[in-house]
Amino acid sequence: MTGLTSVAFGPNDTWAVCEDADTTWSYGLPDNIYNTLDGRSKKRRCAPTNVAAMGHGNTYAIFATDTNWWSNHDDLVEQLNEHGIHGSDVRAVSFGDCGSYLLLLHNGACYWSGVNSRLSDLIQTESDVASIEWAVIGNDESYFISYDDGRYFWGGGVADGLNKILGNENQKGIDKVWLSPFDCSYLILHSSGIRQWHASQSFSNNQYCNQWMNPRKILYTIDSIGQEFTCGRCVQDVADSLEKEKIQPDDLPCMHVFDWQGRTYSLNNRRLWVLSASGIDSTPVRYVIPPDNILSKLENGFQGTDIRLH
């Protein structure tokens, strides 16, 4: 997929992703951000969101594919108004520590405040040699900046995993990087379309799942399950937490499923049981190729409609 235009990491493992003129987001977004993304703000319009960012203190910036934009960051708003910037002009926006921000336009213009001093130098000096292709900031003065001649730089408190990937001398074709202003979450988009990320379970589900399905329309592939997950959690406790909305289905790893003779089956039977028992009506799934032994079981008449705990 190549339509990814924005990733916004928010507080408490929340997130918003803009892709192919469509925006998806997690449970628990701050109300002001949710209402704007969802169109509940009185000033919100129907044009798709193209770029979004979240920061500390429920700070946000949202840019549409038309002229519109919304932000409650005073310094950023001042820059947008002063330079007559439209929503469609923005390539990237990001927030960091202590009210810092970085705004990059499609024409290569860059506006920033409070960023890492090394990044500030790179923006001002290297831009004389090549045009800025991408630039973002995150927590602990972290940053990533790339140029149209293929060079890129990073620094500050970049997460160890990301630092290792970027520092690999064989690493090529990094298109974009998004950083979190809250923790070490990140996503890398390669020019090949491949993505690498370190983030919450719900974010991984968003990147990994094919669709959402009603678990009660999915069948089992074994006839009995243990009463605990491999991590030690009791399946009944997880079902109760889902039913009481202490956790969301998105907090569980994406369920692997496959279709066979017009029916959908799960390869994660304990996960399917807790989702069904809790009354949840929608959960993220990913379609996979089933193992031969599972197909043989189905061919021999296994139904998968019932399962027991042992």
N, C-alpha and C positions, 0 to 999 in steps of 0.2 A: 504494500500500500504506500502511495506517495503523497496522499492528500493531507498529511499531518501538518498543521500550521501553528499549533500552540499547545503547550502543556503547562498548566498552572498547578503547582503544588501548594496546598493550603494548610491551615492549622489542624492538628489532631488527625493526621493521615487523610485529610480531604484532598480533593483534586478536581480539575476540570480539563477536558481534552477537546480541542477543536480539530475536526478532521472532515474533509470532503463536505464543507459547508454545513456540518452538523456538529453540535456540541453536546457532550455527555458529561455528567458529573456524579460525584459520590454522595452518599448520605451525609448529613451533618454539616453542610456548608453554612457559613454565617448568613443570617437572613438577608442582609443587604446585598450580598453577592448572589445568593440563590434567586432572589426576587428579580434582579436585573437579568441574569441568564435565562430565567424561566419566562420572562416577559411580563412579570407582575408589577414591575415598576411602571408608574404612570408615564415616565419618559421613555420607556422601552419601545422599540419598534419591531418590525418583523424581519428585517434584513439579518442574515446569519452572522453569528459571531465569528471573527477571523483570528483575533488575538486576545488573550486574557492573561492576567497575572493577579496573584494575591500576595499580601504582605502582612506584617505585624499590625495589630490593632484594627483588624478587619479592613485594612486598606485594600483597594482593588483598582484595576483599570481594565476596561473591556472595550474593544474596538470592533466595529461592524465592518462588513464588506462594502458599505456605502460611506457616507460622510460622517455618520454618527459615532460617538464614543461616550463613555461614562467613567468617571473616576472621582474618588474622594481624597486623593493625595494632592494637597494644596500646591506644592511646588511643581508637580507634574502638570496639573491643570493650568497653572500659569504659563508654562512653556507651550502647551498645546494651543492655548488661546493666543499667545503672543506671536506664534509662528503660523497660525491659521492651519493647523494640522487636521486632516480628516481621518476618519477611521480607516479608510482604505489605503492611507499613506503608510501605515505602520507595519513593519515587518516583525518586530519583537519588542516586548516590554517586560521588565523584570524588576523585582524589589529585593533588597538585601537588608542589612542591619541598620538600625537607627535612622530609618526614614530614607535610606539611599535608594536610588532608582537608576535605571538605564533604559533609554528609549532609542530604538533603531528604526529608521525609515527605509523604504524601498529604494530611495535615491542615494542611500549611503550616509545621509546625515545622522548624527548621533548626539543625543542630549543626555546628560548624566549629572548626578550630584551624590557626594558622599561615598564614592566607590573607592576600591583599593587604589593606592597611589600608582602602583605599577600599571594597572589597567588604564588609568587616566593618561599616563605617559604613552602607552601603546596606542591609544585612540588618537592622540595628538601628533605623535611622531611617525608611526608606521603608516598612517593614512596618507602621508605624502608619497609613499612608495607604491601602495596598492589600496584598493577600495575595501572597506569593511563588508564582509559577506554575512557575518553573524556575530552577535555579542549579547551575553547575558551575565547577570550576577546572581549570587545566592547567599546563604548564611556564612558567617565567619569570614567575610570579605572574599569569598570564593568568586571566581570569574572564568569565563571562556570567551575567547574572541578569535575569529578566523577571517582570512582575507581571500580575495578572488585569485590570488596567485598560489593558493594551496597551503600557505602557512597558517598555523594556528598556535595560540598561546593560552595557558591557563595558570592559575595560581590561587593564592589565599588558602583558605581551609577546605580545599577540594577533598571530597571523600576518597579514602584510600583505594577503593575499588575503581573509581573513575580515574584517579591519578595513575593507576597501573595501566589501565587501558590506553589512556592518552599518551603515556610515556613509552608505550611499545613502539620500538623503532620500525616495526613492520606494519604498524597501523596506518591505513590509508583510507581515504574516501569518507571521512567524517563530515556529514552535511550540517547537522545542528546538534546542539546540546541544550538541555533545560536543567536548571538547578532549583532546589528548594530554598526559600529564605528561612525555613524553620528547622530543617534537619539535613541529613546526608542523602536524601532522595535525589535521583537524577534519571534522565533518559537521554540516550544517544540515538540519533537517527543517522544511519549511514547512507551514502549516496545510492547504494544498492537497494535500499528500502528496508534492510535489516535493522532491528531495534534491539538495544540493550538497555536494561534499566535495573535500578535498585529502588524499590518503593514498597508501599503497603500491599497487603494481600488483595484488597479491593481494586487497587490500581493495576496489579498484575492480571486480575480477572478481566478488567476492561481491555487490556492489551491482548489477552490470550484467548478469550472466549469467542465463539462464533455467533451465539445468540443466547437469549433467555428462554427457558421453558418451564412449564408447570411440572414439578417433580412427580405428581400423581399420574402423569401420562407417560412415565418412563418405567420400564420393567427391570427386574433384577437379573443378574447372571449367575447367582448362586442361591442356595436354599437356606443358608444360615449364616449368621455373622456373630462375632464376639461382642461383648458389651462395652468394650473400650476401643478407642482409636489407637494406632501405634504410638501416638504421643502420650498415651495414658489417660486422656480425657474420657469420661463416661459418655456413651452415646445418648443416654437418656437425659443427662445434664445439658448436653448441647441442644437437644430437641426442646427442652424446657426453656433454655435461654432464647432460642429463636422464637418460640411461641410468645414469650413475655417481652420480646423486642429488645432484650438486653444486647443481643448481637443481631446482625443482618445476614442474609444469605451470602452477600458479597464478602463477608468476613471469612468465609470458608473457601478453600481452594476450589477452583473451577472443576466441575464434574466432567469426566470423560465419558462420552456416549457414542453410540453408533446405531445406524438403522439396519434392520434385517427384515425382509418380507413385510414391509409396511409398518413395522413397529420400532420403537426406539428403546434401546437397552443401555444400562449403565455399567461401567467397569469399576465404579466406586460405590459399592453396595451399602456400606455403613453411612456414607454421606447421603445417599439416596434415602435411606431409612429415616435419618434424623430430619431431613427436609420434609418428607411425606408426613411423618408423625407430628411435626410442628404445625402443620396446616399452611405452610408457606405456599404461595401459588406461582412463584416465579424465581428461578435461580439461574446463574450463568453456567453454560455448558460449552464444551468444545468437542467437535466431532473428530473421531480418530478411527484408525483401522483396527478392528478387533483381532485378538490372537486366534490362531487356528483352533485351539482347544475349546474356546468359547463358542465358535461357530459350529464345531462338531457337536457340542452339547445341545445347541438349539436345533440342529438338524435331526437329532435323536429324540426330539419332542419336548425338551425342557421349556416350560411356560414362562417362568419368571414373575408370576403375579403375586406370589406370597413369599415371605421370608420369616425366619424365627431367630430370636436371640438365644444364645447358649452361653 
